Every structure is written in structure tokens, then in C-alpha cells.
Amino acid sequence: MQYKYFTQELYYFRLFYFLSLS
């Protein structure tokens, strides 16, 4: 369950990073 939470955090981080590049 904690692993799933970590994956979700990473997903949001990548999304934010992608928006920053745009």
C-alpha cells in the first residue's frame, strides 16, 4: 500500500515537471 502511495507521488511529480517544461 505504501508502494502504491509512492508511485502516486512520483506520478504527480512527473506531471508537475512536464507542465513546467511546457
HELIX and SHEET records of a PDB file:
HELIX    1   1 GLN A    2  LEU A   21  1                                  20    
END                                                                             
